């Protein structure tokens, strides 16, 4: 199995599933219960989940000991691009077209998962062993 699926992909999937649940839970509470506007609710959920994802992936999944400042800068850049493309543009467009907001967020989440794993492995936590 390791030849087909890297260990870091499995770890990323587990961590991402957890942090995505945190993201969606915050989105539901903020949007449904507290009546926050969708873009504000999705933004706060996203920020909390991705901060947690960075820490857990760095520590548990990629077991990185690289320079924290450089990795944080790369991660922030990756997250900003991901946020603009998938979270705001794709999920907000789908929601505006009438797709239920959680379904819109799930669709965007599928796209962002692939993008984020590739970016984290090849850009944020890049190590010689992954090349």
Wavefront OBJ file of the C-alpha trace (Angstrom):
o trace
v 0.000 0.000 0.000
v 2.886 2.396 0.750
v 3.984 2.181 -2.866
v 0.617 3.449 -4.037
v -0.339 5.881 -1.269
v 2.338 7.755 0.706
v 2.050 7.632 4.497
v 1.798 11.400 4.554
v -1.312 11.232 2.355
v -3.038 8.983 4.871
v -1.977 11.185 7.780
v -3.104 14.250 5.866
v -6.506 12.644 5.221
v -7.015 11.833 8.901
v -5.938 15.271 10.113
v -7.881 17.019 7.370
v -11.041 15.078 8.175
v -10.823 16.214 11.782
v -10.049 19.845 11.003
v -12.689 19.896 8.256
v -15.268 18.756 10.823
v -14.148 21.654 13.013
v -14.500 23.998 10.019
v -18.011 22.805 9.111
v -19.166 22.824 12.729
v -18.070 26.416 13.152
v -19.676 27.333 9.828
v -23.005 25.786 10.853
v -23.024 27.443 14.277
v -21.967 30.842 12.977
v -24.267 30.852 9.927
v -27.344 28.982 11.246
v -27.346 29.754 14.960
v -25.698 33.168 15.122
v -26.926 34.325 11.674
v -23.509 35.531 10.521
v -23.228 36.308 6.806
v -21.941 33.311 4.859
v -18.575 34.846 3.820
v -17.783 35.833 7.430
v -18.825 32.454 8.836
v -16.882 30.485 6.245
v -13.822 32.675 6.819
v -13.679 32.160 10.585
v -14.222 28.418 10.260
v -11.496 28.287 7.645
v -8.959 30.259 9.688
v -9.450 28.157 12.817
v -9.357 24.852 10.922
v -6.276 25.700 8.882
v -4.331 26.966 11.865
v -5.043 23.687 13.608
v -4.216 21.716 10.442
v -0.814 23.406 10.141
v 0.154 22.540 13.692
v -1.069 18.943 13.514
v 0.468 18.257 10.087
v 3.804 19.792 11.043
v 3.971 17.874 14.305
v 2.272 14.534 13.587
v 2.203 13.968 9.853
v 5.265 15.505 8.241
v 7.228 15.506 11.523
v 8.999 18.572 10.301
v 11.893 20.155 12.110
v 12.488 22.763 9.418
v 12.501 26.495 10.097
v 9.107 27.354 11.585
v 9.137 30.905 10.203
v 9.802 29.838 6.628
v 7.239 27.038 6.792
v 4.655 29.351 8.309
v 5.229 31.887 5.526
v 4.842 29.208 2.863
v 1.759 27.858 4.568
v 0.157 31.294 4.807
v 0.783 31.872 1.091
v -0.688 28.457 0.249
v -3.713 29.052 2.479
v -4.377 32.492 0.967
v -4.346 31.065 -2.571
v -6.522 28.143 -1.452
v -8.916 30.480 0.357
v -9.375 32.794 -2.606
v -9.800 30.034 -5.202
v -11.792 27.385 -3.412
v -13.341 28.822 -0.281
v -14.480 32.234 -1.418
v -14.723 31.898 -5.175
v -15.962 28.333 -5.623
v -18.077 27.842 -2.483
v -19.575 31.345 -2.597
v -20.358 30.984 -6.304
v -22.070 27.651 -5.709
v -24.000 29.059 -2.749
v -25.070 32.098 -4.812
v -26.260 29.735 -7.568
v -28.618 28.090 -5.076
v -26.533 25.170 -3.851
v -27.143 24.645 -0.120
v -24.227 26.273 1.711
v -22.899 23.110 3.385
v -23.014 21.225 0.068
v -21.197 24.148 -1.569
v -18.562 24.008 1.157
v -18.189 20.223 0.770
v -17.636 20.571 -2.979
v -15.022 23.252 -2.430
v -13.472 21.082 0.280
v -12.873 18.221 -2.130
v -10.935 20.531 -4.448
v -9.022 22.164 -1.632
v -7.966 18.810 -0.138
v -6.053 17.824 -3.260
v -4.519 21.272 -3.645
v -3.467 21.521 0.009
v -1.867 18.068 0.193
v 0.206 18.656 -2.914
v 1.212 22.124 -1.695
v 2.110 20.933 1.806
v 4.167 18.018 0.570
v 5.973 19.844 -2.207
v 6.142 23.434 -0.951
v 5.409 23.971 2.754
v 7.120 20.963 4.345
v 9.318 19.966 1.425
v 12.108 17.669 2.414
v 14.744 15.948 0.338
v 13.155 12.573 1.095
v 10.016 13.625 -0.825
v 11.824 14.582 -4.022
l 1 2 3 4 5 6 7 8 9 10 11 12 13 14 15 16 17 18 19 20 21 22 23 24 25 26 27 28 29 30 31 32 33 34 35 36 37 38 39 40 41 42 43 44 45 46 47 48 49 50 51 52 53 54 55 56 57 58 59 60 61 62 63 64 65 66 67 68 69 70 71 72 73 74 75 76 77 78 79 80 81 82 83 84 85 86 87 88 89 90 91 92 93 94 95 96 97 98 99 100 101 102 103 104 105 106 107 108 109 110 111 112 113 114 115 116 117 118 119 120 121 122 123 124 125 126 127 128 129 130 131
